[in-house]
Each structure stands twice: as C-alpha cells, then as structure tokens.
Amino acid sequence: MSHFDVFNGDADGICALHQLRLDSPMDATLVTGVKRDIALLQRVAAQVRADDTVTVLDVSLDSNRAALVELLERGVRVEYFDHHYAGEIPTGPGLHALIDPAPDVCTGILVDRHLGGRQRIWAIVAAFGDNLPDAALALVRMLPPGLAPSAGRLQGLRDLGDTLAYNAYGDTEADLIVHPATLYRTLSRYADPFAFMRDEPVYEKIDRSRRADLALAQAALPHARYPGATVYVLPDAAWSRRVRGVFGNELASRSPDLAHAILTPDDRGGYVVSLRAPLARPAGADALCRRFATGGGRRAAAGINHLPQGALPEFLLELERAWP
Ligand SMILES: [Mn+2]
C-alpha cells in the first residue's frame, strides 16, 4: 500500500501539505508542479492501485474530475482539500472532501480547520502566500496569546508566504528556481518557519531571484502605451515567465488608473498574456481575454494561454477599446 500527496506547487499547496504531514507524518510519493499546472491527478492515476490512498491539495476538483472519478471507481480512498471552483462533488464512501470556494479561504485555511488549528503558523504563511492578508491576520488573532508573533516576525511570515508563492511561477518546471517537490522536502524538516528561513539557503536563493527578476522587468520599456492601458512584451526567458504576474501587480499598484498587459513569447510563436484591469476599476479583464480562444480568468485579472502572433494587433485594439 502506498500513499500519494498531490499538491499545487505554490505556497498554499506546500503549506497545506506541510500542516497535514507535521500532524500525521507519512511516506508519500509527491506529485506537484508549477502553479499553472493544475491537472495533477491524471499524472498519478495510472500508478495508483486499489489499496493505495491519495491526498489532493489546492487544485480544482473540476479540473481533475475524470481522474478522481476513475480512482474512486477503482476503490482508492481520496482525501481532497481545495478552494477553487469544484462543480458537483462526486459522492461515494471513498472520498473525503473539504471544499470551500469562499473568497477569504485558501487550502491552508481548510487544512487548519481540519486540524483544529494544530499547525496554524503554516496556515498563516499559506494565507499570505495566496494573497489573503486579512485572512492571515484573522488566523494570527486566533493564536494563543503567548504565541502571538511580534510585528517583525509577522512580516517574516508574510515574506515567507510571498517567497514560496514566487517559486511556483513559470510556464514549465524548467522555469522554476527550485522544483516544488524539492522545496517541500526541505521545508518539511522544519516545524518552525523562522528556523527554515534562517537555516536553509534555498529561502535566500528564491528571494534573490525574485528581486533580480523584478529588476530586469523594471528595466524593460513598454511595447505600447494607450491613454488607459500599458503593454509590455518581455523577452523569451525564464525570468520573464516567472515575473509576469508579480510585475503586473506592481505596475497596477504604481498606476491604479491604467490596465496592464504583460506578454511573454510562448513556444508556439505566439504569446502568453497576463492582463490586469485598472486597480481603481477592477473589471473587464476576463471579458476581454475570453474573446480569444484560450482566454479566461477573473474580472480583475485574466489571461490568454496562447495568443497567436497574428492576433496581437487585434488584442492591442481590444485593449485600447476596453480602457479608452
Ligand atoms: Mn490556493
């Protein structure tokens, strides 16, 4: 009998699993990848046998439905924690699902609920990493008085969440600073997040790369400027693919009245597009991206997985029209 831990490679996925395994250690095969790679369960389905068990964390059930149903039909027991869109949850004795798509919840918080807060410090890191600072602070207030962190240590937990989150950005595993399974294995030796930050060079390594990537992006010149939107086309490089989203966030907070599009070349001669609506009017990004075949996302932040080279003029036109 074997166990499989299947988890999103971002801060939330890693910290959710870390809480579970601090609480009940288990030898497991790790299955993870870049943040965008959410179809993880199908990767493992062929290896799993009927008497095996699987834990799935922080990837949409809807995106893993076929593999999940197949495992359940084979009698595999699956434990599933997630906060993304799930659709209808399969029924059956083999599935234990804790799923809550509320906007102030992340998977680390769901695991915190499941464990009655026994590893709460890591749920706080998860919430910071998933960009839910209010939820993180709510968890901090639930800590016993003696364990409440100082302002400096609180900032440390926030930095740790941001740093773990940054490591999962990229289009393929080759773009990542450290493979998320390696990062998890290193982190898993530490119950204390401050000891991890102090003693593990990998923390400093990711942090340094994040700063260097951002500095390179900040030195880039816009490809186009419109009254209501700015467009960047970053070079075909791993740092571009890592920094795309974080750079978009930074531009948005610097110029809250402008929409921002960040494009990076993809391996099919087109572009991956990350689009942010103006912070001051955070809507319309999803509608614009959905006009293209591989577009989707949320109202404030959306993307196009593959914008063909020939469709770039049309994209720029739509952008100019959406935010005149
Ligand atoms: Mn998450």
Residues whose N, C-alpha, C, O or C-beta is under 5 A from the ligand:
A	BS01	MN	D12 D58 C106 T107 D130
